Amino acid sequence: MDTLNLSDYLRFLVRRWRIIAALGLLGTAVGVFVTHTTTPQYQATSTLFVSLQDWDDTVKLNQGNSFAQARVRSYAEVVTSPYVTGPVAEFLRLDMTPSQLSRKITTEVPLETVLLKITVTDTKPVRAARISNAVAHRFAEVIAKIERPEGARLSPVRLSITEHATRPRTPTSPNLVLNLALGLVAGLGLGTGLAVARESLDTSVRSRSDLTRCLAGTGGTAVLGSVVLDQSASRHTVAVDDDAFGRRAEDFRRLRTNLRFVDIDAPPKVIAVTSAVPAEGKTSISINLASSLAEFGSSVCLVDADLRRPSVASALGLVQDAGLTTVMIGQANAEDVTQSAGSFSVLASGVLPPNPAEMLGSEQFRTVVRSLADRFDHVVIDTAPVLPVADTPAMASAVDGYLLAARYAKSSRGQVTDAVRALQDVGATVLGSVLNMVPAKRDSEQYGYGYRPKTSGRRERLRLLARATLRPRLRRRGRPATIGVFPAPAAPKGKDTTPVAAQEGGDHH
């Protein structure tokens, strides 16, 4: 795991708040359980005063007071001795041994006093008071006997009970508030530790900064954008058809713009979209990248070169059986099997071959791609994942560069790095990467408000479709294509650049 600063820790603690909260609640529940299952304990305390007898002189009294303070700490150790606990256990007929009784007794000597407090803890409040008082009486007798000089009738030390133990009304333990606080703190601490451990072991890409750090070791491949997660994407494959100014549509426009600035001197024309492993949304990115390029006024052809699990045709409602492989084996021309997807054209995969890697690495594939690049302003190729198969690196000589898709919280940093290096090993150019399916609340780079024109979605889609279909016709007739804000790229001389989408009326599927 990379070195994290305080903001990174706060970010992943917020991200893991569920497990922290769950363990905090669990700790609180354990505190409640312990409170209700623990046997209540009661404490009774008696207090003794230590003094010296027959000292009337003031100086002697002061000396005696100092003597008593020094001796009282030693007396505290005698309270739990068998000389005290044995007779008390026998007198009260307690069902316990002297050593067991001594474990119930604690003593306290307040600082700079001659007081000795004897506290007894027991499960029964009355018995706790009886034991405390009995121990105090027996302790006073033992000390008097110990301190009495040989041959003397009285001991110079006198212990007086200044406060007898009384029956406690409330138990001292368990303490509900304390147990709840301890359980909550322990649960939160355990949850935080578990969150840190999971974050340390989690190698998935969860932000653009994660992806940037991941790609830094591969030559600094740029992160060109992120695409917000849309639960309705499966029903509305082309983002601009669902909501022309929605978050997802704007994300693809931003991706389109960033791609145009990757290499200003030699802008990429044939772009292959791939991913490290399956199910990372590369096909959705391919389709919407083609749509956003067409929205810009360019003629675009989307090629499905995933000859193992093609999905472009099914996503757009087109025919899959005739397409790329049909053209490569000479059964049809590309113009004959190119289909319209509204504002852009589509060359489906065709019949799946037994040797996809060999076909995609062949001269025939390069010829087909070059012919499409001559007819269209942009060619977007949807490919197979890089790591499971060798198909995608095999076509490196036919494309200008690769766009690598990574899925939020699914793609691991190791997979992304391995995919980039696999492409670099064959001399391919990695144009950049895009983080896909980012939850809206995680995408900190997006605005939190809607900034959109005051037009209906249907009217805006019709306007965009008209702009995409009229521009090529105006160019074909020799008129300036001035629709929209940005000028369209110049058409290649001597070639008919009219896409099939314009020839067939540009119907949406």
VOGU-3710 file (C-alpha; in Angstrom, 3 decimals, decimal comma):
1> mdtlnlsdyl> 0,000/0,000/0,000  1,295/3,469/-0,885  2,189/5,987/1,794  -0,975/7,672/2,996  -1,447/11,104/4,481  -4,085/12,176/6,990  -6,664/13,011/4,331  -6,257/9,543/2,792  -6,860/7,923/6,186  -9,929/10,046/6,786
11> rflvrrwrii> -11,207/9,206/3,319  -10,990/5,455/3,730  -12,364/5,630/7,283  -15,407/7,346/5,818  -15,484/4,728/3,086  -15,401/1,912/5,672  -17,830/3,570/8,094  -20,260/0,651/7,938  -17,858/-1,885/9,408  -16,669/0,625/12,041
21> aalgllgtav> -20,247/1,423/13,037  -21,205/-2,262/13,054  -18,363/-3,219/15,396  -19,099/-0,183/17,575  -22,698/-1,368/17,955  -21,473/-4,908/18,560  -19,156/-3,683/21,334  -22,052/-1,775/22,907  -24,214/-4,896/22,754  -21,441/-6,895/24,433
31> gvfvthtttp> -21,331/-4,261/27,176  -25,082/-4,645/27,733  -24,781/-8,432/27,744  -21,931/-8,406/30,269  -23,873/-6,020/32,502  -26,946/-8,238/32,602  -25,071/-11,518/33,034  -22,593/-10,424/35,703  -23,506/-11,118/39,327  -23,942/-7,841/41,231
41> qyqatstlfv> -21,190/-7,046/43,726  -21,708/-4,918/46,863  -19,083/-3,090/48,904  -19,188/-2,184/52,604  -16,467/-0,057/54,242  -15,480/0,449/57,886  -12,943/3,070/59,021  -10,395/2,819/61,858  -8,391/5,569/63,534  -4,850/4,789/64,733
51> slqdwddtvk> -3,562/6,656/67,821  -1,128/6,364/70,703  -2,326/6,158/74,325  -1,246/8,178/77,384  0,721/10,818/75,562  -0,276/14,162/77,043  2,705/16,209/76,065  2,266/18,156/72,830  5,687/17,237/71,491  5,064/13,610/72,253
61> lnqgnsfaqa> 1,690/13,827/70,555  3,288/15,157/67,380  5,884/12,453/67,510  3,168/9,896/68,098  1,189/11,161/65,146  4,212/10,741/62,883  4,758/7,297/64,345  1,141/6,317/63,702  1,294/7,515/60,073  4,363/5,384/59,494
71> rvrsyaevvt> 2,884/2,329/61,175  -0,566/2,458/59,615  0,739/1,491/56,185  2,266/-1,636/57,654  -0,963/-2,387/59,462  -2,802/-2,444/56,124  -0,896/-5,585/55,172  -2,013/-7,339/58,350  -5,720/-6,960/57,585  -5,703/-9,816/55,027
81> spyvtgpvae> -3,509/-12,138/57,106  -4,879/-15,451/58,392  -4,649/-14,058/61,973  -7,539/-11,787/61,025  -9,500/-13,671/58,370  -9,404/-17,089/60,059  -11,275/-16,147/63,240  -13,688/-13,927/61,266  -14,628/-16,773/58,910  -15,152/-19,074/61,888
91> flrldmtpsq> -17,122/-16,511/63,906  -19,488/-15,634/61,049  -19,671/-19,267/59,913  -18,733/-18,328/56,359  -18,564/-21,038/53,747  -15,090/-19,997/52,641  -11,462/-20,422/53,633  -9,355/-17,633/55,173  -7,513/-17,158/51,871  -10,818/-16,868/49,989
101> lsrkittevp> -12,003/-14,307/52,484  -8,781/-12,301/52,187  -9,406/-11,901/48,440  -12,652/-10,091/49,244  -10,886/-7,509/51,450  -9,132/-4,352/50,268  -7,535/-1,638/52,402  -6,891/2,044/51,812  -4,785/4,524/53,769  -5,615/8,122/52,816
111> letvllkitv> -2,498/10,199/52,267  -1,010/11,898/55,359  -3,675/10,504/57,710  -3,833/7,868/60,404  -7,049/6,430/59,010  -7,401/2,905/57,685  -10,385/1,948/55,534  -11,360/-1,725/55,242  -13,625/-2,555/52,303  -15,272/-5,926/51,760
121> tdtkpvraar> -16,808/-6,935/48,426  -19,498/-9,604/48,400  -22,503/-10,713/46,393  -24,810/-10,076/49,390  -24,993/-6,547/50,840  -25,772/-7,606/54,444  -22,966/-10,124/54,536  -20,518/-7,552/53,138  -21,309/-5,192/56,037  -21,054/-7,946/58,665
131> isnavahrfa> -17,710/-9,122/57,341  -16,291/-5,579/57,209  -17,258/-4,837/60,802  -16,006/-8,216/62,045  -12,666/-7,742/60,272  -12,308/-4,249/61,798  -12,883/-5,578/65,332  -10,592/-8,555/64,911  -7,909/-6,386/63,265  -7,929/-3,963/66,224
141> eviakierpe> -7,421/-6,900/68,626  -4,549/-8,333/66,577  -2,722/-4,997/66,379  -3,137/-4,404/70,109  -1,604/-7,794/70,786  1,247/-7,237/68,332  2,126/-3,757/69,611  1,894/-4,559/73,360  5,367/-4,779/74,904  6,287/-7,919/76,767
151> garlspvrls> 5,197/-7,687/80,370  3,011/-4,642/79,695  -0,685/-4,655/80,419  -1,766/-2,284/77,595  -0,580/-1,575/74,095  0,615/1,945/73,342  -1,262/1,786/70,019  -5,001/2,043/69,969  -7,283/1,388/66,955  -10,723/2,933/67,209
161> itehatrprt> -13,567/2,229/64,804  -14,771/5,655/63,733  -17,228/4,442/61,075  -19,013/1,106/61,053  -19,921/-0,528/57,760  -23,576/-0,292/56,767  -25,626/-2,319/54,338  -24,973/-0,964/50,792  -28,121/-0,191/48,812  -26,745/-0,293/45,276
171> ptspnlvlnl> -24,169/-2,616/43,723  -20,795/-1,224/42,746  -20,582/-3,566/39,790  -21,508/-4,166/37,083  -21,530/-0,512/36,010  -23,854/-0,186/33,030  -22,534/3,184/31,834  -18,918/2,106/32,170  -19,516/-1,200/30,380  -21,349/0,539/27,542
181> alglvaglgl> -18,548/3,088/27,161  -15,849/0,417/27,231  -17,758/-1,757/24,755  -18,296/1,157/22,389  -14,669/2,293/22,533  -13,397/-1,274/22,088  -15,768/-1,861/19,170  -14,822/1,387/17,451  -11,141/0,658/17,979  -11,501/-2,851/16,593
191> gtglavares> -13,545/-1,543/13,664  -10,955/1,114/12,866  -8,168/-1,445/13,035  -10,077/-3,808/10,779  -10,804/-0,950/8,362  -7,105/-0,072/8,218  -6,211/-3,726/7,680  -8,759/-4,135/4,897  -7,606/-0,922/3,257  -4,016/-2,108/3,428
201> ldtsvrsrsd> -4,951/-5,409/1,800  -7,326/-3,833/-0,730  -5,468/-3,378/-4,023  -8,480/-2,257/-6,052  -8,562/1,103/-7,810  -11,030/3,381/-6,026  -10,176/6,858/-7,300  -8,405/8,699/-10,069  -5,525/9,350/-7,704  -5,239/5,581/-7,102
211> ltrclagtgg> -5,149/5,007/-10,847  -2,613/7,798/-11,341  -0,287/6,347/-8,686  -0,725/2,919/-10,214  0,249/4,119/-13,702  3,160/6,229/-12,455  5,395/3,160/-12,476  4,612/2,378/-16,115  5,920/5,567/-17,643  3,325/8,020/-16,417
221> tavlgsvvld> 0,368/7,012/-18,569  -2,281/9,706/-18,163  -5,708/9,253/-16,621  -7,978/10,853/-19,204  -11,200/10,801/-17,234  -13,733/8,925/-15,178  -17,251/7,774/-15,984  -19,987/7,899/-13,386  -21,969/4,761/-12,570  -25,455/4,767/-14,082
231> qsasrhtvav> -27,783/1,960/-13,049  -29,821/2,477/-16,231  -26,797/2,095/-18,536  -27,855/-1,423/-19,534  -31,164/-0,024/-20,832  -29,626/3,110/-22,364  -26,319/2,058/-23,878  -25,659/5,393/-25,590  -25,538/7,977/-22,815  -26,488/10,919/-25,034
241> dddafgrrae> -29,676/9,152/-26,127  -30,812/8,839/-22,519  -29,888/12,320/-21,313  -27,877/14,563/-23,613  -26,630/16,662/-20,705  -26,536/14,027/-17,975  -23,458/13,276/-15,908  -22,555/10,193/-17,902  -22,827/11,968/-21,253  -20,640/14,817/-19,992
251> dfrrlrtnlr> -18,036/12,340/-18,749  -17,685/10,897/-22,257  -17,454/14,380/-23,750  -14,634/15,132/-21,335  -12,923/11,886/-22,332  -13,298/12,817/-26,014  -11,773/16,240/-25,389  -8,821/14,837/-23,428  -8,111/12,308/-26,181  -7,832/15,124/-28,710
261> fvdidappkv> -5,030/16,655/-26,641  -3,017/13,466/-26,065  -0,851/14,206/-29,125  -1,643/17,487/-30,842  0,913/16,966/-33,622  -0,324/13,463/-34,484  -3,801/12,991/-32,999  -4,860/9,331/-32,753  -7,303/8,269/-35,452  -7,594/4,530/-34,794
271> iavtsavpae> -8,257/4,026/-31,086  -8,502/0,593/-29,485  -10,447/0,403/-26,223  -9,471/-2,435/-23,929  -9,272/-3,463/-20,266  -7,118/-5,673/-18,097  -9,806/-8,284/-17,360  -13,436/-8,866/-18,421  -16,482/-7,015/-17,039  -14,814/-3,624/-16,698
281> gktsisinla> -17,121/-1,780/-19,115  -14,827/-1,418/-22,127  -17,663/-2,028/-24,605  -19,784/0,698/-23,053  -16,825/3,078/-23,255  -16,190/2,106/-26,887  -19,811/2,779/-27,874  -20,071/6,075/-26,051  -16,659/7,259/-27,217  -17,788/6,659/-30,798
291> sslaefgssv> -21,032/8,500/-30,061  -19,252/11,501/-28,503  -16,806/11,726/-31,422  -19,733/11,653/-33,831  -21,501/14,304/-31,780  -18,447/16,486/-32,376  -19,193/16,286/-36,088  -16,771/13,559/-37,107  -17,579/10,465/-39,138  -16,929/7,503/-36,862
301> clvdadlrrp> -16,861/3,743/-37,326  -17,015/1,449/-34,295  -15,413/-1,961/-34,921  -16,112/-4,945/-32,680  -12,775/-6,763/-32,634  -13,535/-8,860/-29,564  -13,674/-12,145/-31,452  -14,271/-14,213/-28,320  -17,162/-12,477/-26,559  -18,440/-9,740/-28,889
311> svasalglvq> -21,130/-7,524/-27,409  -21,328/-4,337/-29,475  -24,024/-5,612/-31,834  -26,222/-7,001/-29,072  -25,838/-3,801/-27,027  -26,976/-1,665/-29,979  -29,588/-4,081/-31,331  -27,660/-4,797/-34,563  -26,832/-7,940/-36,542  -23,679/-9,696/-35,359
321> daglttvmig> -23,240/-12,508/-37,896  -21,893/-10,279/-40,671  -18,998/-7,975/-39,955  -15,236/-7,899/-39,423  -14,483/-11,581/-39,998  -16,787/-11,581/-43,041  -14,683/-8,836/-44,618  -11,364/-10,434/-43,628  -12,158/-13,743/-45,374  -13,301/-11,896/-48,508
331> qanaedvtqs> -17,003/-12,721/-48,425  -18,048/-9,056/-48,404  -16,753/-5,515/-48,532  -16,711/-3,368/-45,421  -19,262/-1,016/-47,007  -21,681/-3,893/-47,463  -21,728/-5,087/-43,846  -21,323/-1,749/-42,023  -24,450/-0,937/-40,045  -25,829/2,323/-38,697
341> agsfsvlasg> -26,147/3,069/-34,999  -27,615/6,517/-35,479  -24,825/9,064/-35,464  -22,020/6,567/-36,107  -21,394/3,387/-38,086  -20,716/-0,075/-36,716  -18,742/-2,983/-38,113  -19,832/-5,954/-36,017  -17,591/-8,896/-35,224  -19,059/-11,382/-37,675
351> vlppnpaeml> -18,809/-15,132/-37,228  -16,381/-16,035/-34,435  -13,181/-17,682/-35,741  -11,200/-20,493/-34,089  -7,978/-18,411/-34,140  -8,789/-14,827/-33,017  -5,205/-13,809/-32,123  -3,824/-14,897/-35,504  -6,583/-13,092/-37,392  -6,150/-9,845/-35,473
361> gseqfrtvvr> -2,395/-9,943/-35,970  -2,675/-10,580/-39,723  -1,991/-8,222/-42,599  -5,606/-8,627/-43,690  -6,821/-7,063/-40,427  -4,452/-4,138/-40,882  -5,771/-3,673/-44,405  -9,372/-3,563/-43,213  -8,508/-1,037/-40,505  -6,588/1,156/-42,961
371> sladrfdhvv> -9,511/1,154/-45,380  -11,870/2,217/-42,589  -9,422/4,937/-41,493  -9,480/6,273/-45,078  -13,280/6,429/-45,098  -13,934/7,728/-41,578  -12,482/10,502/-39,458  -12,174/8,172/-36,467  -12,141/4,407/-35,972  -12,881/3,064/-32,485
381> idtapvlpva> -12,097/-0,613/-31,932  -13,598/-2,616/-29,069  -11,112/-5,363/-28,153  -10,780/-8,356/-25,863  -9,233/-7,935/-22,370  -5,444/-7,807/-22,354  -4,486/-10,267/-19,615  -6,618/-13,373/-20,329  -5,813/-13,635/-24,076  -3,216/-12,454/-26,597
391> dtpamasavd> -5,709/-10,952/-29,070  -5,366/-7,302/-28,090  -1,549/-6,981/-28,174  -1,552/-8,804/-31,519  -3,314/-5,897/-33,258  -0,887/-3,269/-31,958  0,536/-2,473/-35,411  -2,931/-1,683/-36,777  -3,959/0,949/-34,211  -2,636/4,360/-33,189
401> gyllaaryak> -3,014/3,681/-29,506  -4,940/1,982/-26,716  -7,371/3,420/-24,187  -7,353/1,261/-21,047  -10,549/1,002/-19,016  -10,399/0,238/-15,278  -13,486/-0,441/-13,183  -13,985/1,238/-9,835  -13,419/-1,125/-6,848  -12,950/-4,137/-9,161
411> ssrgqvtdav> -9,773/-3,590/-11,161  -6,692/-4,154/-9,043  -3,598/-2,027/-9,286  -1,563/-5,073/-10,261  -3,927/-5,937/-13,111  -3,806/-2,407/-14,510  -0,012/-2,309/-14,314  0,357/-5,729/-15,944  -2,018/-4,760/-18,762  -0,099/-1,569/-19,557
421> ralqdvgatv> 3,218/-3,392/-19,544  1,843/-6,163/-21,749  0,911/-3,538/-24,345  4,221/-1,716/-23,966  6,116/-4,984/-24,466  4,822/-5,189/-28,062  5,623/-1,548/-28,765  2,044/-0,330/-28,463  1,139/3,205/-27,446  -1,099/3,526/-24,406
431> lgsvlnmvpa> -2,946/6,799/-24,910  -4,323/6,823/-21,400  -6,779/5,220/-19,046  -10,308/5,888/-17,848  -11,869/4,920/-14,509  -15,285/3,433/-15,176  -18,426/2,948/-13,058  -17,501/5,433/-10,346  -20,381/5,945/-7,872  -21,657/9,507/-8,066
441> krdseqygyg> -20,940/10,213/-4,391  -17,342/9,006/-4,849  -16,614/11,183/-7,867  -15,195/14,211/-6,123  -14,297/15,857/-9,427  -17,901/16,294/-10,484  -20,065/19,278/-9,686  -22,792/18,689/-7,155  -25,425/20,564/-9,148  -27,004/20,263/-12,567
451> yrpktsgrre> -25,724/22,805/-15,109  -27,768/22,217/-18,242  -29,756/24,165/-20,834  -33,465/24,743/-20,406  -34,492/22,364/-23,195  -36,251/19,039/-23,125  -34,222/15,865/-23,556  -36,159/14,879/-26,692  -35,589/18,240/-28,421  -31,898/18,150/-27,536
461> rlrllaratl> -31,458/14,622/-28,912  -33,135/15,634/-32,165  -30,860/18,673/-32,426  -27,725/16,580/-31,847  -28,837/13,968/-34,375  -29,540/16,658/-36,959  -26,128/18,186/-36,400  -24,409/14,799/-36,784  -26,257/13,944/-40,027  -26,262/17,356/-41,715
471> rprlrrrgrp> -22,556/18,081/-41,296  -21,331/15,258/-43,587  -23,938/16,257/-46,202  -22,785/19,864/-46,124  -19,176/18,773/-46,514  -20,131/16,526/-49,427  -21,834/19,461/-51,184  -18,839/21,712/-50,655  -20,536/23,975/-48,079  -18,900/25,024/-44,808
481> atigvfpapa> -20,032/22,808/-41,914  -20,629/25,482/-39,285  -23,172/23,677/-37,183  -22,334/23,868/-33,468  -19,401/25,457/-31,726  -16,376/23,500/-32,996  -15,439/23,026/-36,666  -15,426/19,486/-37,974  -12,131/17,882/-39,096  -11,336/18,201/-42,761
491> apkgkdttpv> -12,421/15,266/-44,917  -9,745/13,272/-46,799  -9,441/14,365/-50,416  -10,712/12,050/-53,085  -12,671/9,871/-50,707  -16,385/9,637/-50,011  -16,596/10,313/-46,291  -20,355/9,977/-45,994  -20,986/7,395/-43,257  -23,645/4,781/-43,561
501> aaqeggdhh> -25,487/6,506/-40,729  -26,155/9,516/-42,973  -26,987/7,396/-46,034  -29,584/5,402/-44,128  -31,209/8,360/-42,404  -29,449/8,014/-39,020  -32,198/6,089/-37,213  -31,590/5,206/-33,552  -31,858/1,599/-32,462
//
